Amino acid sequence: MAIVNWIATNIFGNAGFLLGIIVMLGLILQKKTFSQTIQGTIKAIIGFQIIGIGSGVVVSSLNVFQPMWAEIFGLKAQNLGDYMGQNGFVDKFGTVVTLSMTFGFLINVLLARFTKFKYIYLTGHMMFWTSLIFAGIIFDQNMEANTFAVTAFLSVVLGVYWTLQPALTQPILRKITGNDSVALGHTSASVAFLGAMAGKVIGNKEKSTEDLKISEKWGFLRDSNIITGITMSVLFIIGTILLMLKNTEGARELLATSGDTSFFIYSILTSLQFAGGIAVVLFGVRMFIGEMVPAFKGIATKIVPGAVPALDCPIVFPYAPNAVIIGFVGAFAASLIWLVILGNAVGYVFVPTMIAIFFHAGTAGVFGNKTGGVRGALAAGVITATVIAVGQYVMVTFLTPNTVPDVVMWAADSDMFIIGPIIRLIANFIF
């Protein structure tokens, strides 16, 4: 168990290191020189670390953006009642989570080796959160369930999910990237797929977000970095004005967080910091993919013929940066509507988690744009907000009220909200 825990923490828990090992193994299997192997491995890890740095900048900006709008709408933390919480749950059921994640990955590799679904899921942090939340759903309805049986059941569920999820989105991703070199391995797959389907119905793929006609006078808007910075600046400035008008104690405290700097200036700088983070992510993706894809051919040839790496959602961002922002804006607007609807209809305080909203809606926006252009990207964002809002209410209220509702509120994702009720239904019969 100590060995398994060490592997889960230090290998699966450190995605950059895991992917570095994958790249190194692939290069060794291709009989590359020592110099080529070292160069490819280190560049892949650096590329992935750059993605993490950029994502960290984006998250840092959203951590300013989210409380600002929460204060504007008077959102307070939902009363979750008595529950175990992440720390308590991991103390009691951490072994189940760790073993399920490890065996689930092995099942994924075996299915990739012996079936037509050749996708190997390599997004380590998503593997952990999915394992944790699905385990929380199962134990919530029976705390005394046999841990061996739950581990076996969850391992199979995760192994199958990590194999089939990339397959669901690959036909559309293939059109986005132009090849089958990578797949999407992320819990935004459901909204990406639904967004693409919506784009087919209500959109026009000929009017891509990346081909918007802009006169020479507004030529600077052809740069996706500029569009990102301006869009976020507008949202931040509107939020700042509303905070000033609200003039509550909480609003004054938020406005004071900028110190001696005007909060207006601070908001604009934070917006441009957000845009800079996206630019860093895109650079890291290009660098990482440039090393990962060629190296993975060694694994695809020697171990799992035809294997395709399923990777984190930022891999799609470079293909339609404008669609990422349009998807996010659509999801943000829909989230505000949903917090009003849920608050009035069922008394649930929906707190939009902007990190999930951005990364999921951005991914869905790229897919929606591919099938439906601007309208498709916008619709994909609305769908994302809907899945997250309704899913959060159902999961927190009915599926994990005694175990990990706190984790669900800030770490659960689109796929978990859709698959979670199905797992609960099956677990009710088994356990």
C-alpha positions in Angstrom: 0.0 0.0 0.0 2.9 2.3 0.8 4.3 1.7 -2.7 0.9 2.3 -4.4 0.4 5.5 -2.4 3.9 6.7 -3.4 3.2 6.0 -7.0 -0.2 7.7 -6.8 1.2 10.8 -5.1 4.5 11.2 -6.9 3.7 9.9 -10.4 -0.1 10.3 -11.0 -0.1 13.3 -8.7 2.5 15.1 -10.7 1.3 15.2 -14.2 4.5 16.9 -15.6 6.6 14.0 -14.2 4.2 11.4 -15.5 4.2 12.8 -19.0 7.9 13.2 -18.9 8.2 9.5 -18.1 5.8 8.7 -21.0 7.9 10.9 -23.4 11.2 9.3 -22.2 9.8 5.8 -22.6 8.5 6.6 -26.1 11.9 8.0 -27.2 13.7 5.0 -25.7 11.4 2.5 -27.6 12.2 4.4 -30.8 15.9 3.9 -30.0 16.7 7.6 -30.0 20.2 8.7 -29.0 20.9 9.5 -25.4 21.1 13.2 -26.3 17.7 13.1 -28.2 16.0 11.3 -25.3 17.2 13.8 -22.7 16.4 16.8 -24.8 12.9 15.5 -25.7 12.1 14.5 -22.1 13.2 17.8 -20.6 11.6 20.0 -23.2 8.3 18.1 -22.8 8.3 18.6 -19.0 9.3 22.3 -19.4 6.4 22.7 -22.0 4.0 21.2 -19.5 5.3 23.3 -16.7 4.8 26.4 -18.8 1.2 25.4 -19.4 0.9 25.1 -15.6 2.4 28.5 -15.1 0.1 30.1 -17.6 -2.9 28.3 -16.0 -1.8 29.5 -12.6 -1.8 33.1 -13.9 -5.3 32.6 -15.3 -6.6 31.1 -12.0 -5.0 33.9 -10.0 -7.0 36.4 -12.2 -10.2 34.4 -11.8 -9.7 34.4 -8.0 -10.1 38.2 -8.2 -13.0 38.0 -10.7 -15.1 35.4 -8.9 -15.4 37.1 -5.4 -16.1 40.4 -7.1 -19.2 39.1 -8.9 -20.2 37.0 -5.9 -20.3 40.2 -3.8 -22.3 42.0 -6.5 -25.0 39.4 -6.5 -24.8 38.9 -2.7 -23.8 35.2 -2.9 -22.9 33.6 0.4 -21.6 30.1 0.9 -24.3 27.5 0.7 -25.0 25.8 4.0 -23.8 22.3 3.5 -24.9 20.9 6.9 -22.8 18.1 8.5 -20.5 16.4 6.1 -17.1 14.6 6.1 -15.3 16.9 3.8 -12.3 16.1 1.7 -9.8 15.7 4.6 -12.1 13.4 6.6 -13.1 11.4 3.5 -9.5 10.9 2.4 -8.5 9.8 5.9 -11.2 7.1 5.9 -11.5 6.1 2.2 -8.2 7.4 0.7 -7.0 3.8 0.0 -10.1 3.2 -2.1 -9.5 6.4 -4.1 -5.8 5.6 -4.6 -6.2 2.0 -5.6 -9.2 2.8 -7.9 -7.2 5.4 -9.7 -4.2 3.1 -10.1 -6.1 0.0 -11.2 -8.4 2.2 -13.4 -5.4 3.4 -15.3 -4.2 -0.1 -15.8 -7.6 -1.1 -17.1 -7.5 1.9 -19.5 -4.1 0.7 -20.9 -5.4 -2.9 -21.3 -8.5 -1.7 -23.1 -6.4 0.5 -25.3 -4.2 -2.5 -26.1 -6.9 -5.0 -26.8 -9.9 -3.0 -28.2 -10.4 -0.5 -31.0 -10.4 2.4 -28.5 -6.7 3.3 -28.5 -6.8 6.2 -26.1 -4.5 6.4 -23.0 -5.7 9.0 -20.5 -2.8 11.1 -19.2 -4.5 14.0 -17.3 -3.3 13.0 -13.8 -5.0 15.6 -11.7 -8.4 14.9 -13.3 -7.9 11.2 -12.6 -7.6 12.0 -8.9 -10.6 14.3 -8.7 -12.8 11.9 -10.7 -11.8 9.0 -8.4 -12.4 11.1 -5.3 -15.8 12.4 -6.2 -17.2 9.2 -7.7 -16.0 7.4 -4.5 -17.9 10.1 -2.5 -21.1 9.4 -4.4 -20.9 5.7 -3.8 -20.1 5.9 -0.1 -22.6 8.6 0.5 -25.5 6.1 0.1 -23.7 3.4 2.2 -20.8 4.3 4.4 -20.4 0.6 5.3 -20.1 -0.6 1.8 -17.4 -3.2 1.3 -14.2 -1.3 0.4 -12.9 -4.2 -1.7 -16.1 -4.3 -3.8 -16.2 -0.5 -4.2 -12.5 -0.5 -5.3 -13.2 -3.2 -7.9 -16.4 -1.4 -9.1 -14.8 2.0 -9.3 -11.7 0.8 -11.0 -13.8 -0.7 -13.8 -15.9 2.4 -14.1 -12.8 4.7 -14.2 -10.9 2.5 -16.7 -13.9 2.4 -19.1 -14.6 6.1 -18.7 -10.9 7.1 -19.4 -11.0 4.9 -22.5 -14.3 5.9 -23.9 -14.4 9.6 -23.0 -11.6 10.5 -25.6 -13.4 8.4 -28.2 -16.6 10.4 -27.8 -14.9 13.7 -28.7 -12.3 12.4 -31.2 -14.4 12.7 -34.4 -14.8 16.4 -33.8 -11.3 16.9 -32.4 -9.9 15.3 -35.5 -11.6 18.1 -37.5 -10.2 20.7 -35.2 -6.6 19.5 -35.2 -6.6 17.9 -38.7 -5.2 14.6 -37.4 -5.3 11.9 -34.8 -2.1 12.7 -33.0 -3.8 13.7 -29.7 -7.2 13.2 -28.0 -9.0 15.2 -25.4 -8.6 13.6 -21.9 -10.6 16.0 -19.7 -13.8 16.1 -17.8 -15.1 18.8 -20.1 -15.7 16.2 -22.8 -19.5 16.1 -22.3 -20.1 19.8 -22.7 -17.6 19.9 -25.6 -19.6 17.1 -27.3 -22.9 18.8 -26.5 -21.6 22.1 -27.7 -20.5 20.6 -31.0 -24.0 19.1 -31.5 -25.7 22.4 -30.7 -23.4 24.1 -33.1 -24.6 21.8 -35.9 -28.2 22.6 -35.1 -28.2 26.4 -34.6 -24.9 27.6 -35.9 -23.0 28.2 -39.2 -19.5 26.7 -39.3 -18.6 29.0 -42.2 -18.7 31.9 -39.8 -15.8 30.9 -37.6 -14.8 32.9 -34.5 -11.3 33.1 -36.0 -12.5 34.6 -39.4 -14.6 37.5 -38.1 -14.4 40.3 -40.6 -12.8 43.4 -39.1 -12.1 46.7 -40.8 -8.6 48.1 -40.9 -9.6 50.7 -38.4 -10.2 47.9 -35.8 -7.5 45.7 -37.1 -6.0 45.3 -33.7 -9.0 43.1 -32.8 -7.6 40.4 -35.1 -5.1 39.6 -32.4 -6.6 37.0 -30.0 -4.5 38.4 -27.1 -6.0 41.8 -27.6 -9.6 40.4 -27.7 -9.0 38.5 -24.5 -7.5 41.5 -22.7 -10.3 43.8 -23.8 -13.1 41.4 -23.0 -11.9 40.7 -19.5 -11.2 44.4 -19.0 -14.8 45.3 -19.8 -16.1 42.6 -17.4 -13.7 43.7 -14.7 -14.6 47.4 -15.1 -18.3 46.7 -15.1 -17.8 44.7 -11.9 -15.8 47.5 -10.3 -18.5 50.1 -11.1 -21.2 47.8 -9.6 -19.1 47.2 -6.5 -18.8 50.9 -6.0 -22.5 51.4 -6.5 -23.3 48.6 -4.1 -21.1 50.2 -1.4 -21.6 47.3 1.1 -18.9 46.4 3.7 -17.9 43.4 1.6 -17.7 45.6 -1.6 -15.5 48.1 0.2 -13.2 45.3 1.5 -12.8 44.0 -2.1 -12.1 47.5 -3.4 -9.5 47.9 -0.8 -7.5 44.8 -1.8 -5.7 46.8 -4.5 -4.0 48.8 -1.8 -2.7 52.3 -2.9 -3.5 51.4 -6.5 -6.9 52.4 -7.9 -9.1 49.3 -8.2 -9.9 50.4 -11.8 -6.3 50.3 -12.7 -5.9 47.0 -10.7 -8.8 45.5 -12.6 -7.3 46.4 -16.0 -3.9 45.1 -15.0 -5.5 41.8 -13.7 -7.4 41.5 -17.0 -4.2 41.9 -19.0 -2.5 39.4 -16.6 -5.3 37.0 -17.5 -4.6 37.6 -21.3 -0.9 37.1 -20.6 -1.7 33.8 -18.8 -3.6 32.5 -21.8 -0.7 33.5 -24.1 1.7 31.5 -21.9 -0.6 28.5 -21.9 -0.8 28.6 -25.7 3.0 28.8 -26.0 3.4 25.9 -23.5 0.9 23.7 -25.4 2.8 24.2 -28.7 6.1 23.3 -27.0 4.7 20.3 -25.1 2.8 18.8 -28.1 5.9 19.3 -30.3 7.7 16.8 -28.0 4.9 14.6 -26.8 3.4 13.6 -30.2 6.6 12.3 -31.9 7.7 10.6 -28.7 4.4 8.8 -28.2 4.8 7.0 -31.5 7.3 4.7 -29.7 4.6 3.6 -27.2 2.0 3.4 -30.1 4.4 1.1 -32.0 5.9 -1.1 -29.3 3.4 -1.4 -26.4 -0.1 -0.3 -27.5 -0.2 -0.2 -31.3 -2.1 2.8 -32.5 -2.2 4.4 -29.1 -3.2 8.1 -28.9 -2.4 10.2 -25.8 -5.5 11.9 -24.3 -4.4 15.2 -22.8 -5.7 18.2 -20.8 -8.1 20.6 -22.3 -5.7 23.5 -23.1 -4.4 21.4 -26.1 -7.4 22.7 -28.1 -7.0 26.4 -27.2 -4.4 27.3 -29.9 -6.8 26.1 -32.7 -9.5 28.8 -31.9 -8.4 31.3 -29.2 -11.3 33.6 -29.9 -13.8 30.7 -29.5 -12.3 30.1 -26.0 -13.2 33.6 -24.9 -16.7 33.6 -26.6 -17.5 30.3 -24.9 -16.4 31.7 -21.6 -18.5 34.9 -22.0 -21.5 32.8 -22.9 -21.0 30.6 -19.9 -20.5 33.6 -17.6 -23.7 35.3 -18.7 -25.7 32.0 -18.4 -24.2 31.4 -14.9 -25.6 34.7 -13.7 -29.0 33.7 -15.0 -28.8 30.3 -13.4 -27.9 31.6 -10.0 -31.1 33.7 -10.1 -33.2 30.8 -11.3 -31.9 28.2 -8.8 -32.0 30.8 -6.0 -35.7 31.6 -6.6 -36.9 28.1 -7.7 -35.3 25.8 -5.1 -33.4 28.1 -2.7 -30.0 26.8 -3.8 -27.2 29.3 -3.8 -25.3 28.5 -6.9 -21.7 29.9 -6.8 -20.2 29.7 -10.3 -16.7 28.3 -10.0 -15.0 30.5 -12.6 -12.1 28.2 -13.0 -14.3 25.3 -14.2 -16.5 27.8 -16.1 -13.5 29.2 -18.0 -11.7 25.9 -18.9 -14.8 23.9 -19.7 -16.6 26.7 -21.6 -13.4 27.6 -23.4 -13.0 24.0 -24.5 -16.7 23.6 -25.4 -16.4 26.9 -27.3 -13.7 25.5 -29.6 -15.8 22.5 -30.4 -19.0 24.5 -30.9 -17.1 26.9 -33.2 -15.9 24.0 -35.3 -19.5 22.9 -36.1 -21.4 26.2 -35.7 -19.1 29.1 -35.8 -19.7 32.1 -33.5 -23.2 30.9 -32.5 -21.9 27.4 -31.9 -19.2 28.7 -29.5 -21.7 30.9 -27.7 -24.2 28.1 -27.4 -21.5 25.7 -26.1 -20.8 28.2 -23.3 -24.4 28.4 -22.3 -24.6 24.6 -22.3 -21.5 24.4 -20.0 -23.0 26.8 -17.5 -26.3 24.9 -17.5 -24.6 21.5 -16.9 -22.4 23.0 -14.1 -25.2 24.9 -12.4 -27.9 22.1 -12.4 -25.2 19.4 -11.8 -23.8 21.2 -8.8 -27.3 21.6 -7.3 -28.1 17.9 -7.8 -24.7 16.6 -6.7 -24.4 18.8 -3.6 -28.0 18.4 -2.5 -28.8 14.7 -3.3 -25.6 12.8 -4.2 -22.9 13.9 -1.8 -24.5 15.7 1.2 -22.8 13.5 3.8 -19.4 13.0 2.2 -17.7 15.6 -0.1 -20.2 18.3 -1.1 -17.5 20.9 -0.4 -15.2 19.3 -3.0 -18.1 19.1 -5.5 -18.7 22.9 -5.2 -15.1 23.8 -6.3 -13.6 20.7 -7.9 -16.4 18.8 -9.7 -16.6 19.1 -13.5 -19.1 18.6 -16.3 -18.6 14.9 -16.9 -18.9 14.2 -13.2 -22.2 16.0 -13.0 -23.6 13.9 -15.9 -22.0 10.5 -15.0 -22.4 10.9 -11.2 -26.2 10.2 -11.1 -25.7 7.1 -13.2 -23.0 5.8 -10.9 -25.3 6.4 -7.9 -28.1 4.5 -9.5 -25.9 1.5 -10.3 -24.3 1.6 -6.9 -27.7 1.5 -5.2 -28.3 -1.9 -6.6 -24.8 -3.3 -6.1 -24.1 -2.0 -2.6 
